[in-house]
Amino acid sequence: MPLQPEIVKAYVAEAVIRLAFSPHSDTEKRKWLNLLHRGMPSFWGVENYPAPPRQEGGALRGTLEHGQLQLLVEYQVEANADISARIMFCRENDRDILWHHHGDSGFFRFPERIALQRIDRERPALHAAQREDVEAVVDGLVCHPAAHQHLESPVNRHEIRIGGGIGNAFLFLFHLRFQLCPFPEQRAEERVRLIGLFFDAIQQKHEIAANSLLGGVG
């Protein structure tokens, strides 16, 4: 009996998060965030590298500044499922918080991994996955989250979609990287690149190195 398309997409989404957005050790997490910072000047069209993330206690903290949009992102990552991120609008020396995103693993969330394992269909689902399944997942996780907020004022950029339901810290920061890119052509190229990158990783059963994920767009 063929698997339902939504079951296949669910396994694909779980696999993408596991393969690309789940660094294990503190060293891997710091490397992932460092590469995120280093790729911002070319991808966002900003002049300077953001300062590297810093370790404070058990958390990694960083700041990403977007001069063209007059936005500043301050984030704190404590674990893969624990993040606090503030998006602020900057007027000279004044800052107004536009959006505060908080992912807290201490509260209930749908146990995707457990539920999918109970179905016991991961291997056939990923084997059956087509490129269009990966395309739908890339849109849902990064390019056009189903549940999202728009920036309307004072930053009038309706095409920016901030995903409100993203619980994975690294996926949330990556989707901000995509959403806050001010160049539509570059976002379109990045979407195509991600679909190919994730599809190949699922087909070949390998993890996605952080430099491949974050360094693929010059």
N, C-alpha and C positions, 0 to 999 in steps of 0.2 A: 504494500500500500504506500503510495508516494506521500512524502511529508507535506504538510500544509505550508504554503509560502511564508506565512507569518512565523512559523516555528523555525524555518530556515533562517529568516532574517534575525530572529532572536538569538540564535546560536552565532550568527555572523557578528552581531553587535557585541556579544559577550567575548568572542574571540578577539575582535579588534581592541577592546579595552584591555584585555589580558596581554596581548602581544605588543601593544604600542604605548599604553598609558599606565603601566603598573610596574615602575622601577622598584626593585626589592630592597636593596641596602641603602643606607644613608649616602654612601659614595655615589651610587647610581642616581639617586634623587638629585643630589647636588649637581652631578654632571648634566642631567637632563635639563635642569633649570638654567645652568650656565649656557648650554647650547641655545635654549630659548632666548636668552638675553642677547647672545652674540648674533643671532639671526635677525634681530629686530631692525637694525638700520636699513638693510637692503629690502626687507619685506614690507616694512611700514613707511619707508621713505623718510626716515629721520636721520639726523646727522651723526649722533654720537652713540656709542655702545652704552647701554644701561650699566650701572654698577653691578658687579656679580652678586648673586644672592648671598646672604650672610646667615650663619648659624647662631641662633640665640636660644639657649636652653635646648629643648627638644624640638624646636621649630626652625624651618627655613623661611626667611623673610626676604622679599625683594620688591623693587619698584620699577615700573615700566612707564616711561613718559612718552606721550604722543603729541608733539608740538603742533602739528597741522590741525588736529582735532581739539587741541587744548584739553586733552584728557591725561589723567595720571591714574595708573593702576597700582595700588599697594596690596600685596598679598602676604599671607602667612600659611604655610603648609606644615601640618603636624604629622599627617599620615596620608596614605593614598585616598582615604575617604574623609579626611578632615581638612577643610580649607576655610579661610576667611579672606575675602577679596573686596576691596573698595574701589569703585570707579568714581573719580572726582573730576570736576570741571575747574580749570585753573584760570583765574583772572589776575594777572600780575602776581602779587604775593598772597592772593586770597584763593581759598579752595572751598568748593561746595561739593558735598557728597551727592552723586547722582544715583548710585546703586551700590548696595552692600550685599554681597553674595556670601552665604554661609552654608557649608556642608558639614553636618555633625553626625558622625557614625554612632554616637550614643543613643540615637533615636531610631525608631523602626523605619526601615525602608524595605521595599519589595526584595526578597532574597533571590535575585535572578539566578545566581549560580546554583543554588540548592534546587530551585524549581526546575531548571533545565536538566540538571543531572538526574532528577527523578524520572524525567521523560526518557532518559537514556538513549538519546538520539543524536548526540553531538557529532560523532564520527560520520554517520551517513548524512547528517544535515550539512556539515561543512564540505563533504564530498559533493553534495548536490548543488552547492551554492554557485550561482551564476554571477557574471559581472554586474548585472542589473540589481541583484540582491545587495552586493557591496555598495553600489551607487546609492541605493535607498538608505543604507545604514550611514554612509558618509554624510549624506544630507541631514539625516536625523540627528546625528551626533555632533556635527561640526558646522555644516553650511546653512542649515535651516532647521534648527531644533523645533519640534512641534509646539512645545510650550516655551514661549519667549517673550521678552519685552523689547520695545523699540525706544531708541533715544529720539525724543521729539524736541525738547527745549531744555537748556539753551543750545544743545548740539542738535541741529536739525538734520539728522541723517537717518531717515526711516529705514534704509536698507541694512542698518546695523541691527542684529538680532541677538540679544543677550539671553542665552538659554537658562531659564530659572530652575530647571529640574535636574541639572547636572551635578551628581554627587561626587564623582571622581575628580580630585584636585588637579591632576595633570591634564585630563581631558578638558576641564573648564578653562584652564589657562591657554591651552592649545586652541580652543574654539574662540577665545578672545583674540588670540594672535590672528586668526583668520578673519573674524568679524570686523576688527578695527583696521584692517588693511584698507587704505583709501583708494586703491586702484582696482576697479572692477575687472580689468583684463587679467591682472595678476591673481585675483581671487579665482577667476574661472580656470586659469592654468593650474593653480594649486589644487582645485577640486579634482581635475583630471589626474594629476599626479598622485593624489591620495588614493583615489579609486584603484589605480594600477598597483600602488605600493601595498595596499591592504589585500587586494585580490591575490597577488603573487605570494604574499606571506601565508595566507590561508591555504592556498593550493600546495605550497612547498613545505608547510608546517614548520615555519621558523619565526622566531621573534624578530621584531623590528628594532634595529639599533637606533639609539637616540639621534645620532648624527645623520642617519638616513631620513628619519622623520622630520627633523628640525633643520637640516642643512640642505634640503633638496631644492630650495628656491633661492637663487642668488639675487 
